Amino acid sequence: MFGHDYLFASVVSADYIDKDALSFNLDYLGCTSVQNACLLTSREAKAGLFIYRPSFNERITKEAMDIIDSHIDNSLYNLKRLKKKKATI
């Protein structure tokens, strides 16, 4: 379909106040699926992770947004570490 490159993407939402739902969506559905796809394709995959980040409203307060942003940052940091490990293998 795209030559010999493996292309895939995962789309997840960070529009959760509940920390368990946020962790499940970002870490498991998003980051873990990217990691698993890279491992299954012998780390030759080109992957994208698209994260829907909510905007402020009466439900998403400044404090909730700080937690969401922190969790997004941590998830992306873990993916960057995976990419660095890939480069050294």
C-alpha positions, -999 to 999 in steps of 0.1 A, spaced: 0 0 0 27 25 10 57 6 -3 77 -11 24 71 14 52 46 6 79 24 37 86 -1 39 114 -16 63 138 -36 63 170 -61 89 180 -70 94 217 -88 119 238 -75 136 269 -110 150 277 -112 131 310 -112 145 345 -111 110 360 -74 100 363 -81 63 356 -99 71 323 -71 96 313 -44 70 320 -62 43 301 -68 65 271 -34 81 269 -11 54 282 -28 22 271 -48 31 240 -23 57 228 12 50 238 10 13 243 -6 8 209 22 28 193 49 8 211 33 -25 203 30 -16 166 66 -6 165 76 -39 181 54 -60 158 69 -43 127 105 -48 138 107 -12 148 104 0 112 71 17 116 64 54 112 38 62 138 17 91 148 -2 98 180 -29 124 178 -43 136 212 -74 156 215 -69 181 243 -100 198 257 -104 235 261 -114 252 293 -151 251 302 -172 247 334 -162 211 336 -125 215 327 -111 239 352 -75 253 353 -66 226 379 -80 198 358 -63 212 327 -29 212 346 -34 175 354 -44 167 318 -14 186 304 10 170 328 -3 135 319 1 144 282 36 155 287 45 123 306 30 101 279 49 119 252 81 117 272 77 79 274 73 78 236 104 99 231 123 74 253 111 46 232 123 64 201 157 69 216 159 32 225 150 24 189 179 45 177 204 27 199 193 -9 191 
